[in-house]
Amino acid sequence: MVLWLVVVIVFLTVEVLTVTLTSIWFAAGGLIALFVAMLGGDFAIQMIAFLIGSFGMFFATKPWADKVI
């Protein structure tokens, strides 16, 4: 669980420093994986949640982000 908290903090820090919406998707994926870990999910399930959450957020918001930035 600590791993996912670190992942979220690192990606949010990178996002704040770059302001290009390049790492916010991975922070969201880390947050989803953190919730799965809190629910007692196996590490493999946490990784799947991280990947699906990250890439899902990427594909859902990338067209909007391209217009805004």
N, C-alpha and C positions, 0 to 999 in steps of 0.2 A: 504494500500500500504506500509506503514511503517513496518507492520508486516513482509511482505515478504522480505523487505530489511534487517531487523534484522535476519531473518532466513538464508538468503544467507550469511551474514557476520559471523554469528555463525558457520555455517557448514564449511565455508571456513577456518575460524580460527582453528577449530578442525582438519580439513584436513592438514593444514600446521603444526600443532603441532604433529600429529600422522604419517603422510606420509604413510598411508596404504591403501589409496583409499577406505575408508569405509564411508566417509561422502560426498564425492564429488558429488555423485549421487543426494543426497538431496539438495545440493547447486544448482545443475542444475534444479531440480524440483522447488525450490524456485524462481529461476530466471524466469522460464517459468510462474509461478503463478504471479510474479511481472509484467510481460508483460501483462497478462490477466487483472490484476488489473488496469494497466495503460490504457487499452482499455475500461475500465468501466464494466468489467464482475462482476457478482454477486459473493458473497463470496463462495457459493456452487460450482460455476464453477471454481473459483480459487483453491479450495481444490481438485477438480477433476483433474485440470491441474497439480497441485503439485504432486498428487499421480501417475498419468499416466506418467508424466515426470520423476519422481524419479525412479519408478520401470522400466520404459522403458529404461532409461539410465543404470540401474543396469543390466538388462537382456541382453542388447546390448553389454556392455563392460566388464562384469564380467569374461567371459572366457579369454579375452585378458589380463585383469588385473592379473588373476591367473598365466598366463605364464610369465608376466613381473616381478611380485613381488616375 
